Amino acid sequence: MSAPNPAVARAARIIAAAIVHGTGSDPALDAAQALADERLLAPADPFAVPGRNRPERSPAAVAALAECRRAKNVADSARLIVDRLPGDATVEAAGGEVSFVVHPQSLTAWKEWLHMFGVGDARGDSTGATMIVRCTYGGVRARIVGVGVPAMYGAMHERTGRRTAVRP
């Protein structure tokens, strides 16, 4: 067994005295108050202790926080526009990027979504079940996730007899 910590022994004596000689109806509260009176409890803010200075915010952290706030504001304002477009959609902001998850019912509806973001001729990345198009919207990074879009493109190419690199 290691050598006893004198601070622990002192705290134990204070707790025992508070329990034996406490005047309140709650012995645990009496013990906690006695420890606080003896300054044995950690302060709520560790930087409130004299001699401890709060570190300065890094410029990168300040910039990232501002970017996240801008993305949240853009996402909040975009919800009004999203409600007017075809298909179900969710709008989220995370990591300074706005994400639009869209469930279009047709390729025409998908094209409307892309047109709204000004990326009508953009090439997306297929993940098999979704098509992801990255763009900038409202001055922040954005991505449009079209659920089921690769399957719609696959069906269209099958009807027309064209081959595609997009897997349905």
C-alpha positions, 0 to 999 in steps of 0.5 A: 500500500502506498503512503497515505495522502495527507489531504485525504486524511485531513478531509476524512477528519473534517467529514467525521467532525461534520457528521458528529458535530453537524447542526443541520438535518442533512449530514452529507450537506454538513460534510460538503459545506465543511470541506468547502469551508476548508477549501478542499473542494475544487472550484467550479471554474478552475481558472477562478483560482488566483494565478490560473489564467484562462488560455486564449482562444486559438484563431483556428478555433474562433474561425471554426466556431464562426463557420459553424454559426454561419452554417446554422444560420444558413440551414435555418433560413433554408428550411423555408425554401426547402418546404416549397420544393418537391419531395421530403427533405431534412436540413442540418448543419454540422461542422460548418457544412449544411446538409440537405437530405432529399427524397425526390420522387423523380429525376425531374424533382432531383433536377429542381433541387440541383437547380435551386442550389445552382448546380444543375450540371454538377456531377455527383458521387454515387454511394450506391443508394444515394447521390451526393453533390457538393456545392456552396450555398449561402456562402457555406459548404453544402452537400445535397444528398439525393436518396434513391437518385442512383436507382432512378438514373439506372432505371432511366438508362435501362429504359433508354438502353444506355450504359452508366457508371452509376450503380443502381 
